[in-house]
Amino acid sequence: MDVGAALCLWKNHVHRPERELWHDDEFGNVHLYCCGNSLEGRALLDGVMQAMSQRGARELRKVMEDLDSTCSGPGGPTG
């Protein structure tokens, strides 16, 4: 998975309705195998922010903070 795909997966994840996130948490999500795991993508982005220059990491961190602030379901940073 590349950084662009990870960011896209996470963006899609945080914009899903909370009931869908709870369903995935309880029963699983079959699309993880074909479309990618958004939680693994988020973990990749955390590692990327650690490896980037300070300026680049600051820019990506701002994007991630904005996305994370919309996520309140299970498995999310605030859930």
C-alpha positions as CSV (number, residue, x, y, z in Angstrom):
1,M,0.0,0.0,0.0
2,D,1.3,3.4,-0.9
3,V,0.8,6.7,1.0
4,G,-1.8,8.0,-1.4
5,A,-3.8,4.8,-1.1
6,A,-3.5,4.9,2.7
7,L,-4.7,8.5,2.9
8,C,-7.6,7.7,0.6
9,L,-8.6,4.7,2.7
10,W,-8.5,6.7,5.9
11,K,-10.4,9.6,4.4
12,N,-13.2,7.2,3.3
13,H,-13.2,5.5,6.7
14,V,-13.7,8.6,8.7
15,H,-16.6,9.7,6.5
16,R,-18.5,6.5,6.8
17,P,-21.6,6.5,9.1
18,E,-21.0,5.4,12.6
19,R,-23.4,2.5,12.3
20,E,-21.3,1.1,9.4
21,L,-18.2,1.4,11.5
22,W,-19.9,-0.5,14.4
23,H,-21.1,-3.2,12.0
24,D,-17.6,-3.7,10.7
25,D,-16.2,-3.8,14.2
26,E,-18.7,-6.5,15.3
27,F,-19.0,-8.6,12.2
28,G,-15.9,-7.7,10.1
29,N,-15.6,-6.2,6.7
30,V,-15.1,-8.5,3.7
31,H,-13.8,-5.5,1.6
32,L,-10.7,-5.3,3.8
33,Y,-9.2,-8.2,1.7
34,C,-9.8,-6.6,-1.7
35,C,-9.8,-2.9,-1.1
36,G,-7.4,-2.5,1.7
37,N,-7.6,-2.1,5.5
38,S,-8.1,1.6,6.5
39,L,-6.7,0.9,10.0
40,E,-3.5,-0.5,8.5
41,G,-3.5,2.6,6.2
42,R,-3.7,4.9,9.3
43,A,-0.8,3.0,10.9
44,L,1.2,3.5,7.7
45,L,0.5,7.2,7.8
46,D,1.7,7.4,11.4
47,G,5.0,5.9,10.3
48,V,5.3,8.1,7.3
49,M,4.8,11.2,9.5
50,Q,7.7,10.0,11.7
51,A,10.0,9.6,8.7
52,M,9.2,12.8,6.9
53,S,10.9,16.2,7.1
54,Q,9.5,18.4,9.9
55,R,7.7,20.7,7.4
56,G,6.2,17.8,5.4
57,A,5.2,15.9,8.6
58,R,3.5,19.1,9.9
59,E,1.5,19.4,6.7
60,L,0.4,15.8,6.8
61,R,-0.3,15.9,10.5
62,K,-2.7,18.8,9.9
63,V,-4.6,16.8,7.3
64,M,-4.7,13.8,9.6
65,E,-5.9,15.9,12.5
66,D,-8.7,17.3,10.4
67,L,-9.7,13.8,9.3
68,D,-9.4,12.3,12.8
69,S,-11.6,14.9,14.3
70,T,-14.5,13.6,12.1
71,C,-14.0,10.0,13.2
72,S,-15.8,8.9,16.3
73,G,-16.6,5.3,15.6
74,P,-14.9,2.1,16.8
75,G,-11.3,1.6,15.9
76,G,-10.8,5.3,15.2
77,P,-8.4,7.4,17.1
78,T,-11.2,8.8,19.3
79,G,-13.4,5.7,19.3
